[in-house]
Each structure stands twice: as structure tokens, then as C-alpha cells.
Amino acid sequence: MEEVKPRISVYYAQNATIVTLADEKILDDEDIRALEDSIMPLIDGPVNLVIDFSNVNFLSSAVLGLLIRVSKRINENKGRLKLCSIGPKIYDIFKITRLDEIFDIYPDVKKAMQSLK
């Protein structure tokens, strides 16, 4: 049986849903569609979502587009989105595209969770 990618783990803590991206690379259109199909149902209604990038070393620009769509949906539903544990290479992409000015980015899940209090 073919492995489903990208793999994510979801857990609920305090007042947030934490999504940890399990794959090192998120590059293919198929992976990004699967990721969108996994995340979008989690953000129906007002939710605080933390996305943990600690395992991710490579991602395509299409992932950035997905993050913008996720952010828009969360904002429409009066929730909050926090990103965390983004490695230096990926963080450079956020800086170059100025997405670091749009997204709330934290060094780790704990700090992202504290920002929601």
C-alpha cells in the first residue's frame, strides 16, 4: 500500500490545535493537495492553529500559497494562526517573500502556545 504523504500529526492542547508536519520535504503538487485536504477541515469555525515545521527542511512555493489560504480562512473565522520551528533555510524564504511580516512565527511550539494566552 502506498504511503500517504504528507504525513501530519494533530493534537489538541489548551486552546489550540497543533499540526506537526512530519515530512522532511513537501514539494509535489499531490503532497500539497493532501496537506490542504488534511488542514482545511481542522479550521472550520474559530480555531487557534499552530503549525510546527520542525521536521521540514524543504518546501515548494505552493506551500506558501497554502499557508496564505489557511491564514485567510482562520482570520475569516476569527481564529489565530501561529507558525513555529521553521529552520533557517525555510525562514530565509519567508523573509525574502516578506511572509515573516504577515505570519506570527515562533521558535518552538511552547512559545507559539504562550502567544495564544
C-alpha positions in Angstrom: 0.0 0.0 0.0 1.3 3.4 -0.9 2.2 5.7 1.9 0.0 8.8 2.2 2.0 12.0 2.1 2.4 14.5 3.5 2.0 13.0 6.9 0.9 15.2 9.8 0.1 14.7 13.4 -2.6 16.6 15.1 -3.1 17.1 18.7 -5.2 19.4 20.9 -3.7 21.3 23.8 -5.2 24.1 25.9 -6.9 26.4 23.4 -5.2 25.3 20.2 -4.9 22.7 17.5 -1.3 21.8 16.9 -0.4 20.4 13.5 3.1 18.9 13.2 4.3 18.4 9.6 6.1 15.0 9.6 7.8 15.0 6.2 11.2 16.5 5.5 10.2 17.6 2.0 6.8 19.0 0.9 7.4 19.6 -2.8 4.9 17.8 -5.1 1.5 19.2 -6.0 0.0 16.0 -4.8 1.6 16.4 -1.4 0.4 20.0 -1.1 -3.2 19.0 -2.1 -3.1 16.2 0.5 -1.8 18.7 3.1 -4.6 21.1 2.3 -7.2 18.3 2.5 -5.8 17.5 5.9 -5.7 21.0 7.3 -8.8 22.7 5.9 -11.3 20.5 7.9 -9.4 21.5 11.1 -10.2 25.2 10.6 -13.9 25.3 10.2 -15.0 27.7 12.8 -12.9 29.8 15.2 -9.8 27.9 16.0 -6.3 28.7 17.1 -3.9 26.7 14.9 -0.2 26.1 15.5 1.8 24.6 12.6 5.1 23.0 13.6 7.7 22.9 10.9 10.4 21.2 13.0 10.7 18.2 10.6 10.6 20.2 7.4 13.8 21.0 5.5 12.4 21.7 2.0 9.1 23.0 0.7 7.8 24.4 -2.5 6.4 27.9 -3.0 3.0 26.3 -3.4 3.1 25.5 0.4 3.4 29.3 1.0 0.3 29.8 -1.1 -1.5 27.1 1.0 -0.4 28.9 4.2 -1.9 32.1 2.9 -5.2 30.4 2.2 -5.2 28.8 5.6 -4.4 32.1 7.3 -7.2 33.8 5.3 -9.8 31.1 6.4 -8.6 31.3 10.0 -8.9 35.1 10.0 -12.4 34.9 8.5 -13.4 32.6 11.3 -11.9 34.8 14.0 -9.2 32.4 14.9 -5.4 32.7 15.1 -2.6 31.1 13.2 0.9 30.6 14.6 3.9 29.0 12.8 6.9 27.6 14.7 10.1 25.7 14.5 11.0 26.9 11.0 14.5 26.1 10.0 17.0 28.8 8.8 16.8 27.9 5.1 13.0 27.9 5.1 12.9 31.0 7.3 15.0 32.8 4.6 12.2 32.1 2.1 9.7 33.7 4.5 12.0 36.7 4.8 12.6 37.1 1.1 8.9 36.9 0.3 8.2 39.1 3.4 5.8 36.5 4.7 7.7 36.8 8.0 5.9 40.1 8.3 2.5 38.5 7.7 2.7 35.4 9.8 3.4 35.1 13.5 6.5 32.9 13.7 7.9 31.4 16.9 11.0 29.4 17.7 9.0 26.4 19.1 5.6 25.1 20.0 5.8 26.2 23.6 6.4 29.9 22.6 3.7 29.7 20.0 1.2 28.4 22.6 2.2 31.1 25.1 1.4 33.7 22.5 -2.2 32.5 22.4 -2.8 33.3 26.1 
